[in-house]
Amino acid sequence: MKKLIFALMLLTVLLIAGCSKTDVQTIDNQVTGEVVKQVPSSVVVQFDGNVANHANYGYPLLVRWKVTTDIPVDSGYTDLRYDYVPMVDDGELNINSYSFKSDTYTTGYPGKFEINIKPPKTGVMRIRAHVNLNGVDYWSKESTIAID
């Protein structure tokens, strides 16, 4: 009877020890018992400060934007895209969605950028900052500027 109780206790201890084992992950070919949380990589493009809501046709308009990222950048460029027609949904946005573009910056990520553009005509101009990093396009929210 004592042997049976001892065997049951030993079996219980082994089952408990097996169930509480920490999962093992291989990280850089090193075996650890730690749970590793990876922060997703991100790219954020946004206007730096307020975008003017009014500008004059034919005169320079200074626009500032910034690109923040925690991914390694192998290749990239950033510019402004703008047009006078209502924009497509964000899900359908691509580099051909806007008829006009500013000069391009090809270095400096993450960083702040600024450029003067001359509105090509009067009307409501829609503008976005755009960056392409490692072959993927990222966009700011669209702003509108009344051009008189």
N, CA and C atoms as an extended XYZ file, in Angstrom:
444
Properties=species:S:1:pos:R:3:atomname:S:1:resname:S:1:resid:I:1 pbc="F F F"
N         0.813       -1.183        0.000 N   MET     1
C         0.000        0.000        0.000 CA  MET     1
C         0.867        1.262        0.000 C   MET     1
N         1.944        1.250        0.823 N   LYS     2
C         2.847        2.396        0.875 CA  LYS     2
C         3.543        2.590       -0.468 C   LYS     2
N         3.886        1.485       -1.136 N   LYS     3
C         4.536        1.576       -2.439 CA  LYS     3
C         3.581        2.169       -3.470 C   LYS     3
N         2.295        1.827       -3.400 N   LEU     4
C         1.312        2.350       -4.324 CA  LEU     4
C         1.118        3.854       -4.122 C   LEU     4
N         1.040        4.283       -2.874 N   ILE     5
C         0.894        5.712       -2.570 CA  ILE     5
C         2.148        6.469       -3.027 C   ILE     5
N         3.325        5.886       -2.769 N   PHE     6
C         4.566        6.507       -3.197 CA  PHE     6
C         4.624        6.636       -4.714 C   PHE     6
N         4.198        5.592       -5.430 N   ALA     7
C         4.217        5.611       -6.899 CA  ALA     7
C         3.246        6.667       -7.426 C   ALA     7
N         2.055        6.779       -6.802 N   LEU     8
C         1.086        7.781       -7.223 CA  LEU     8
C         1.611        9.199       -6.971 C   LEU     8
N         2.265        9.404       -5.834 N   MET     9
C         2.824       10.724       -5.519 CA  MET     9
C         3.938       11.078       -6.502 C   MET     9
N         4.783       10.104       -6.810 N   LEU    10
C         5.868       10.331       -7.759 CA  LEU    10
C         5.312       10.651       -9.160 C   LEU    10
N         4.289        9.916       -9.569 N   LEU    11
C         3.656       10.165      -10.851 CA  LEU    11
C         3.034       11.556      -10.887 C   LEU    11
N         2.395       11.966       -9.786 N   THR    12
C         1.782       13.294       -9.698 CA  THR    12
C         2.840       14.383       -9.817 C   THR    12
N         3.966       14.213       -9.115 N   VAL    13
C         5.040       15.199       -9.174 CA  VAL    13
C         5.592       15.306      -10.590 C   VAL    13
N         5.790       14.190      -11.253 N   LEU    14
C         6.303       14.207      -12.622 CA  LEU    14
C         5.317       14.871      -13.582 C   LEU    14
N         4.017       14.614      -13.420 N   LEU    15
C         3.019       15.244      -14.273 CA  LEU    15
C         2.976       16.754      -14.064 C   LEU    15
N         3.050       17.179      -12.802 N   ILE    16
C         3.036       18.613      -12.502 CA  ILE    16
C         4.280       19.277      -13.074 C   ILE    16
N         5.421       18.659      -12.926 N   ALA    17
C         6.668       19.227      -13.446 CA  ALA    17
C         6.624       19.318      -14.970 C   ALA    17
N         6.048       18.334      -15.622 N   GLY    18
C         5.954       18.345      -17.080 CA  GLY    18
C         4.994       19.407      -17.590 C   GLY    18
N         3.913       19.664      -16.866 N   CYS    19
C         2.923       20.656      -17.299 CA  CYS    19
C         3.397       22.082      -17.078 C   CYS    19
N         4.266       22.311      -16.114 N   SER    20
C         4.696       23.673      -15.818 CA  SER    20
C         5.989       24.057      -16.522 C   SER    20
N         6.452       23.245      -17.427 N   LYS    21
C         7.694       23.515      -18.152 CA  LYS    21
C         7.547       24.767      -19.020 C   LYS    21
N         8.534       25.641      -18.992 N   THR    22
C         8.542       26.858      -19.801 CA  THR    22
C         8.840       26.500      -21.241 C   THR    22
N         8.088       27.094      -22.167 N   ASP    23
C         8.351       26.864      -23.580 CA  ASP    23
C         9.731       27.401      -23.930 C   ASP    23
N        10.438       26.681      -24.760 N   VAL    24
C        11.783       27.070      -25.162 CA  VAL    24
C        11.715       27.621      -26.580 C   VAL    24
N        12.347       28.774      -26.806 N   GLN    25
C        12.421       29.374      -28.132 CA  GLN    25
C        13.879       29.465      -28.547 C   GLN    25
N        14.123       29.328      -29.832 N   THR    26
C        15.469       29.500      -30.356 CA  THR    26
C        15.591       30.906      -30.918 C   THR    26
N        16.532       31.665      -30.389 N   ILE    27
C        16.745       33.034      -30.826 CA  ILE    27
C        18.215       33.174      -31.181 C   ILE    27
N        18.491       33.530      -32.419 N   ASP    28
C        19.872       33.669      -32.893 CA  ASP    28
C        20.715       32.448      -32.535 C   ASP    28
N        20.125       31.278      -32.712 N   ASN    29
C        20.798       30.009      -32.451 CA  ASN    29
C        21.189       29.811      -30.990 C   ASN    29
N        20.581       30.577      -30.105 N   GLN    30
C        20.813       30.381      -28.677 CA  GLN    30
C        19.513       29.914      -28.055 C   GLN    30
N        19.565       28.849      -27.270 N   VAL    31
C        18.365       28.334      -26.647 CA  VAL    31
C        18.167       29.063      -25.328 C   VAL    31
N        16.984       29.650      -25.164 N   THR    32
C        16.661       30.353      -23.927 CA  THR    32
C        15.308       29.887      -23.438 C   THR    32
N        15.002       30.181      -22.218 N   GLY    33
C        13.702       29.863      -21.670 CA  GLY    33
C        12.821       31.089      -21.581 C   GLY    33
N        13.253       32.211      -22.142 N   GLU    34
C        12.503       33.460      -22.041 CA  GLU    34
C        11.474       33.576      -23.162 C   GLU    34
N        10.387       34.243      -22.850 N   VAL    35
C         9.404       34.574      -23.869 CA  VAL    35
C         9.803       35.925      -24.433 C   VAL    35
N         9.996       36.000      -25.732 N   VAL    36
C        10.462       37.210      -26.382 CA  VAL    36
C         9.287       37.887      -27.066 C   VAL    36
N         9.079       39.167      -26.785 N   LYS    37
C         8.035       39.943      -27.446 CA  LYS    37
C         8.702       40.820      -28.488 C   LYS    37
N         8.225       40.734      -29.711 N   GLN    38
C         8.771       41.552      -30.782 CA  GLN    38
C         7.857       42.739      -31.027 C   GLN    38
N         8.429       43.919      -31.088 N   VAL    39
C         7.673       45.122      -31.389 CA  VAL    39
C         7.526       45.208      -32.901 C   VAL    39
N         6.291       45.349      -33.399 N   PRO    40
C         6.140       45.437      -34.855 CA  PRO    40
C         6.847       46.673      -35.409 C   PRO    40
N         7.427       46.525      -36.570 N   SER    41
C         8.090       47.651      -37.221 CA  SER    41
C         7.034       48.625      -37.729 C   SER    41
N         7.401       49.896      -37.743 N   SER    42
C         6.419       50.870      -38.199 CA  SER    42
C         7.089       51.999      -38.964 C   SER    42
N         6.297       52.612      -39.822 N   VAL    43
C         6.687       53.812      -40.550 CA  VAL    43
C         5.524       54.782      -40.411 C   VAL    43
N         5.827       56.012      -39.979 N   VAL    44
C         4.791       57.037      -39.831 CA  VAL    44
C         5.215       58.252      -40.649 C   VAL    44
N         4.294       58.732      -41.487 N   VAL    45
C         4.518       59.931      -42.287 CA  VAL    45
C         3.461       60.941      -41.867 C   VAL    45
N         3.909       62.114      -41.450 N   GLN    46
C         2.936       63.130      -41.034 CA  GLN    46
C         3.492       64.518      -41.297 C   GLN    46
N         2.556       65.452      -41.454 N   PHE    47
C         2.980       66.831      -41.643 CA  PHE    47
C         3.568       67.328      -40.334 C   PHE    47
N         4.614       68.122      -40.449 N   ASP    48
C         5.317       68.655      -39.278 CA  ASP    48
C         4.769       70.051      -39.009 C   ASP    48
N         3.893       70.161      -38.044 N   GLY    49
C         3.218       71.426      -37.789 CA  GLY    49
C         1.938       71.496      -38.599 C   GLY    49
N         1.333       72.652      -38.606 N   ASN    50
C         0.083       72.832      -39.332 CA  ASN    50
C         0.340       73.139      -40.798 C   ASN    50
N        -0.428       72.513      -41.651 N   VAL    51
C        -0.379       72.832      -43.071 CA  VAL    51
C        -1.282       74.055      -43.283 C   VAL    51
N        -0.812       75.002      -44.056 N   ALA    52
C        -1.622       76.194      -44.327 CA  ALA    52
C        -2.964       75.773      -44.921 C   ALA    52
N        -4.024       76.488      -44.563 N   ASN    53
C        -5.319       76.162      -45.156 CA  ASN    53
C        -5.651       77.119      -46.306 C   ASN    53
N        -4.748       78.082      -46.546 N   HIS    54
C        -4.955       79.055      -47.621 CA  HIS    54
C        -3.588       79.446      -48.190 C   HIS    54
N        -3.505       79.595      -49.505 N   ALA    55
C        -2.266       80.043      -50.153 CA  ALA    55
C        -2.630       80.783      -51.435 C   ALA    55
N        -1.667       81.484      -51.981 N   ASN    56
C        -1.888       82.264      -53.195 CA  ASN    56
C        -1.279       81.573      -54.410 C   ASN    56
N        -2.045       81.581      -55.480 N   TYR    57
C        -1.590       80.999      -56.742 CA  TYR    57
C        -0.302       81.687      -57.199 C   TYR    57
N         0.661       80.883      -57.635 N   GLY    58
C         1.891       81.422      -58.189 CA  GLY    58
C         2.962       81.767      -57.170 C   GLY    58
N         2.637       81.709      -55.889 N   TYR    59
C         3.611       82.023      -54.847 CA  TYR    59
C         4.056       80.740      -54.142 C   TYR    59
N         5.290       80.713      -53.648 N   PRO    60
C         5.775       79.510      -52.966 CA  PRO    60
C         4.971       79.213      -51.700 C   PRO    60
N         4.739       77.947      -51.492 N   LEU    61
C         4.045       77.450      -50.308 CA  LEU    61
C         4.988       76.479      -49.607 C   LEU    61
N         5.420       76.816      -48.384 N   LEU    62
C         6.338       75.965      -47.631 CA  LEU    62
C         5.552       74.868      -46.920 C   LEU    62
N         5.947       73.624      -47.149 N   VAL    63
C         5.311       72.473      -46.500 CA  VAL    63
C         6.401       71.660      -45.813 C   VAL    63
N         6.139       71.291      -44.557 N   ARG    64
C         7.080       70.478      -43.773 CA  ARG    64
C         6.424       69.155      -43.407 C   ARG    64
N         7.213       68.084      -43.438 N   TRP    65
C         6.708       66.785      -43.005 CA  TRP    65
C         7.837       66.000      -42.371 C   TRP    65
N         7.463       64.951      -41.668 N   LYS    66
C         8.489       64.112      -41.049 CA  LYS    66
C         8.159       62.643      -41.255 C   LYS    66
N         9.214       61.859      -41.285 N   VAL    67
C         9.109       60.421      -41.441 CA  VAL    67
C         9.798       59.793      -40.232 C   VAL    67
N         9.057       58.992      -39.499 N   THR    68
C         9.652       58.250      -38.380 CA  THR    68
C         9.542       56.766      -38.700 C   THR    68
N        10.589       56.044      -38.359 N   THR    69
C        10.597       54.613      -38.631 CA  THR    69
C        11.554       53.905      -37.683 C   THR    69
N        11.261       52.641      -37.417 N   ASP    70
C        12.177       51.826      -36.631 CA  ASP    70
C        12.678       50.630      -37.451 C   ASP    70
N        12.499       50.710      -38.775 N   ILE    71
C        12.991       49.629      -39.627 CA  ILE    71
C        14.304       50.055      -40.282 C   ILE    71
N        15.190       49.124      -40.566 N   PRO    72
C        16.401       49.470      -41.316 CA  PRO    72
C        16.012       49.873      -42.743 C   PRO    72
N        16.564       50.967      -43.221 N   VAL    73
C        16.213       51.479      -44.547 CA  VAL    73
C        17.342       51.161      -45.519 C   VAL    73
N        17.028       50.309      -46.488 N   ASP    74
C        17.994       49.985      -47.536 CA  ASP    74
C        17.875       50.949      -48.709 C   ASP    74
N        16.649       51.374      -48.998 N   SER    75
C        16.420       52.328      -50.080 CA  SER    75
C        15.168       53.126      -49.755 C   SER    75
N        15.132       54.361      -50.248 N   GLY    76
C        13.944       55.156      -49.979 CA  GLY    76
C        13.966       56.498      -50.668 C   GLY    76
N        12.788       57.091      -50.742 N   TYR    77
C        12.642       58.468      -51.206 CA  TYR    77
C        11.358       59.025      -50.612 C   TYR    77
N        11.293       60.343      -50.496 N   THR    78
C        10.099       60.991      -49.985 CA  THR    78
C         9.828       62.248      -50.786 C   THR    78
N         8.556       62.593      -50.918 N   ASP    79
C         8.139       63.770      -51.662 CA  ASP    79
C         6.724       64.147      -51.242 C   ASP    79
N         6.214       65.213      -51.831 N   LEU    80
C         4.821       65.608      -51.649 CA  LEU    80
C         4.065       65.266      -52.921 C   LEU    80
N         2.833       64.811      -52.764 N   ARG    81
C         1.958       64.551      -53.902 CA  ARG    81
C         0.722       65.429      -53.725 C   ARG    81
N         0.259       66.049      -54.823 N   TYR    82
C        -0.895       66.932      -54.696 CA  TYR    82
C        -1.700       66.973      -55.990 C   TYR    82
N        -2.958       67.387      -55.834 N   ASP    83
C        -3.871       67.431      -56.967 CA  ASP    83
C        -5.083       68.276      -56.594 C   ASP    83
N        -5.992       68.455      -57.535 N   TYR    84
C        -7.186       69.282      -57.319 CA  TYR    84
C        -8.480       68.488      -57.436 C   TYR    84
N        -8.390       67.204      -57.624 N   VAL    85
C        -9.584       66.365      -57.754 CA  VAL    85
C        -9.821       65.609      -56.449 C   VAL    85
N       -11.080       65.249      -56.171 N   PRO    86
C       -11.333       64.465      -54.953 CA  PRO    86
C       -10.517       63.178      -54.965 C   PRO    86
N       -10.035       62.812      -53.796 N   MET    87
C        -9.119       61.683      -53.677 CA  MET    87
C        -9.857       60.356      -53.600 C   MET    87
N        -9.154       59.307      -54.000 N   VAL    88
C        -9.659       57.948      -53.866 CA  VAL    88
C        -9.575       57.525      -52.405 C   VAL    88
N       -10.215       56.422      -52.066 N   ASP    89
C       -10.113       55.886      -50.708 CA  ASP    89
C        -8.668       55.541      -50.401 C   ASP    89
N        -8.311       55.619      -49.126 N   ASP    90
C        -6.935       55.331      -48.720 CA  ASP    90
C        -6.484       53.945      -49.176 C   ASP    90
N        -7.383       52.979      -49.178 N   GLY    91
C        -7.026       51.619      -49.575 CA  GLY    91
C        -6.635       51.496      -51.037 C   GLY    91
N        -7.061       52.446      -51.878 N   GLU    92
C        -6.758       52.416      -53.303 CA  GLU    92
C        -5.640       53.385      -53.685 C   GLU    92
N        -5.027       53.997      -52.697 N   LEU    93
C        -4.007       55.011      -52.922 CA  LEU    93
C        -2.741       54.407      -53.519 C   LEU    93
N        -2.203       55.073      -54.548 N   ASN    94
C        -0.913       54.657      -55.114 CA  ASN    94
C        -0.209       55.898      -55.655 C   ASN    94
N         0.999       55.742      -56.153 N   ILE    95
C         1.788       56.912      -56.554 CA  ILE    95
C         1.198       57.651      -57.749 C   ILE    95
N         0.271       57.043      -58.466 N   ASN    96
C        -0.370       57.710      -59.592 CA  ASN    96
C        -1.673       58.405      -59.198 C   ASN    96
N        -2.024       58.384      -57.916 N   SER    97
C        -3.280       58.973      -57.457 CA  SER    97
C        -3.265       60.498      -57.522 C   SER    97
N        -2.088       61.092      -57.520 N   TYR    98
C        -1.964       62.549      -57.566 CA  TYR    98
C        -1.214       62.941      -58.835 C   TYR    98
N        -1.681       64.004      -59.494 N   SER    99
C        -1.070       64.429      -60.761 CA  SER    99
C         0.252       65.164      -60.579 C   SER    99
N         0.434       65.835      -59.428 N   PHE   100
C         1.621       66.656      -59.214 CA  PHE   100
C         2.468       66.080      -58.089 C   PHE   100
N         3.783       66.290      -58.212 N   LYS   101
C         4.685       65.882      -57.134 CA  LYS   101
C         5.811       66.895      -56.997 C   LYS   101
N         6.324       66.973      -55.776 N   SER   102
C         7.434       67.884      -55.504 CA  SER   102
C         8.754       67.231      -55.890 C   SER   102
N         9.833       67.977      -55.701 N   ASP   103
C        11.151       67.374      -55.799 CA  ASP   103
C        11.261       66.293      -54.729 C   ASP   103
N        12.236       65.415      -54.891 N   THR   104
C        12.352       64.227      -54.053 CA  THR   104
C        13.592       64.273      -53.174 C   THR   104
N        13.436       63.833      -51.923 N   TYR   105
C        14.570       63.590      -51.032 CA  TYR   105
C        14.863       62.097      -51.061 C   TYR   105
N        16.145       61.735      -51.114 N   THR   106
C        16.494       60.311      -51.174 CA  THR   106
C        17.265       59.824      -49.956 C   THR   106
N        17.526       60.686      -48.988 N   THR   107
C        18.235       60.268      -47.775 CA  THR   107
C        17.646       60.979      -46.566 C   THR   107
N        18.034       60.501      -45.375 N   GLY   108
C        17.671       61.192      -44.148 CA  GLY   108
C        16.549       60.568      -43.351 C   GLY   108
N        16.438       59.242      -43.351 N   TYR   109
C        15.353       58.569      -42.636 CA  TYR   109
C        15.856       57.955      -41.345 C   TYR   109
N        15.154       58.076      -40.261 N   PRO   110
C        14.011       58.975      -40.077 CA  PRO   110
C        14.482       60.422      -40.111 C   PRO   110
N        13.566       61.343      -40.378 N   GLY   111
C        13.972       62.737      -40.450 CA  GLY   111
C        12.836       63.679      -40.773 C   GLY   111
N        13.196       64.970      -40.822 N   LYS   112
C        12.246       66.029      -41.158 CA  LYS   112
C        12.617       66.597      -42.512 C   LYS   112
N        11.589       66.972      -43.265 N   PHE   113
C        11.785       67.452      -44.624 CA  PHE   113
C        10.938       68.698      -44.836 C   PHE   113
N        11.366       69.553      -45.739 N   GLU   114
C        10.566       70.719      -46.104 CA  GLU   114
C        10.857       71.088      -47.544 C   GLU   114
N         9.848       71.659      -48.175 N   ILE   115
C        10.008       72.055      -49.572 CA  ILE   115
C         8.996       73.150      -49.892 C   ILE   115
N         9.375       74.027      -50.806 N   ASN   116
C         8.458       75.029      -51.330 CA  ASN   116
C         7.866       74.501      -52.631 C   ASN   116
N         6.552       74.535      -52.719 N   ILE   117
C         5.900       74.190      -53.976 CA  ILE   117
C         5.094       75.409      -54.433 C   ILE   117
N         4.923       75.545      -55.721 N   LYS   118
C         4.093       76.624      -56.267 CA  LYS   118
C         2.795       76.003      -56.766 C   LYS   118
N         1.672       76.330      -56.126 N   PRO   119
C         0.395       75.781      -56.599 CA  PRO   119
C         0.192       76.103      -58.077 C   PRO   119
N        -0.079       75.107      -58.916 N   PRO   120
C        -0.158       75.329      -60.362 CA  PRO   120
C        -1.442       75.994      -60.839 C   PRO   120
N        -2.455       76.076      -59.974 N   LYS   121
C        -3.698       76.742      -60.369 CA  LYS   121
C        -4.525       77.042      -59.113 C   LYS   121
N        -5.618       77.771      -59.296 N   THR   122
C        -6.496       78.080      -58.170 CA  THR   122
C        -7.455       76.912      -57.940 C   THR   122
N        -8.059       76.891      -56.753 N   GLY   123
C        -8.998       75.830      -56.406 CA  GLY   123
C        -8.601       75.182      -55.084 C   GLY   123
N        -9.227       74.074      -54.781 N   VAL   124
C        -8.907       73.346      -53.544 CA  VAL   124
C        -7.849       72.299      -53.867 C   VAL   124
N        -6.658       72.521      -53.336 N   MET   125
C        -5.551       71.601      -53.572 CA  MET   125
C        -5.516       70.570      -52.443 C   MET   125
N        -5.414       69.315      -52.811 N   ARG   126
C        -5.303       68.214      -51.849 CA  ARG   126
C        -3.862       67.742      -51.856 C   ARG   126
N        -3.305       67.556      -50.671 N   ILE   127
C        -1.865       67.284      -50.572 CA  ILE   127
C        -1.594       66.190      -49.542 C   ILE   127
N        -0.599       65.359      -49.841 N   ARG   128
C        -0.130       64.317      -48.911 CA  ARG   128
C         1.389       64.239      -48.981 C   ARG   128
N         1.983       63.935      -47.838 N   ALA   129
C         3.399       63.572      -47.821 CA  ALA   129
C         3.478       62.077      -48.133 C   ALA   129
N         4.491       61.692      -48.861 N   HIS   130
C         4.647       60.311      -49.323 CA  HIS   130
C         6.080       59.863      -49.085 C   HIS   130
N         6.253       58.628      -48.657 N   VAL   131
C         7.590       58.048      -48.545 CA  VAL   131
C         7.536       56.614      -49.050 C   VAL   131
N         8.583       56.219      -49.742 N   ASN   132
C         8.739       54.836      -50.175 CA  ASN   132
C        10.007       54.324      -49.516 C   ASN   132
N         9.862       53.365      -48.607 N   LEU   133
C        11.004       52.765      -47.932 CA  LEU   133
C        11.069       51.287      -48.276 C   LEU   133
N        12.204       50.868      -48.768 N   ASN   134
C        12.435       49.470      -49.129 CA  ASN   134
C        11.353       48.941      -50.081 C   ASN   134
N        10.875       49.830      -50.973 N   GLY   135
C         9.904       49.413      -51.978 CA  GLY   135
C         8.444       49.479      -51.553 C   GLY   135
N         8.161       49.964      -50.352 N   VAL   136
C         6.779       50.040      -49.854 CA  VAL   136
C         6.396       51.507      -49.672 C   VAL   136
N         5.205       51.883      -50.183 N   ASP   137
C         4.724       53.260      -50.078 CA  ASP   137
C         3.970       53.480      -48.765 C   ASP   137
N         4.230       54.647      -48.152 N   TYR   138
C         3.528       55.080      -46.942 CA  TYR   138
C         3.071       56.518      -47.173 C   TYR   138
N         1.921       56.890      -46.584 N   TRP   139
C         1.313       58.183      -46.843 CA  TRP   139
C         0.899       58.864      -45.561 C   TRP   139
N         0.918       60.210      -45.590 N   SER   140
C         0.324       60.983      -44.505 CA  SER   140
C        -1.181       61.063      -44.758 C   SER   140
N        -1.883       61.643      -43.823 N   LYS   141
C        -3.289       61.967      -44.051 CA  LYS   141
C        -3.344       63.098      -45.069 C   LYS   141
N        -4.441       63.167      -45.786 N   GLU   142
C        -4.593       64.228      -46.783 CA  GLU   142
C        -5.000       65.537      -46.122 C   GLU   142
N        -4.393       66.632      -46.572 N   SER   143
C        -4.782       67.977      -46.147 CA  SER   143
C        -5.279       68.736      -47.367 C   SER   143
N        -6.139       69.699      -47.131 N   THR   144
C        -6.635       70.530      -48.228 CA  THR   144
C        -6.211       71.988      -48.008 C   THR   144
N        -5.900       72.649      -49.113 N   ILE   145
C        -5.468       74.049      -49.072 CA  ILE   145
C        -6.242       74.807      -50.142 C   ILE   145
N        -6.899       75.890      -49.743 N   ALA   146
C        -7.608       76.735      -50.708 CA  ALA   146
C        -6.589       77.643      -51.397 C   ALA   146
N        -6.516       77.551      -52.712 N   ILE   147
C        -5.573       78.351      -53.484 CA  ILE   147
C        -6.369       79.441      -54.219 C   ILE   147
N        -6.057       80.701      -53.917 N   ASP   148
C        -6.724       81.848      -54.558 CA  ASP   148
C        -5.804       82.517      -55.562 C   ASP   148
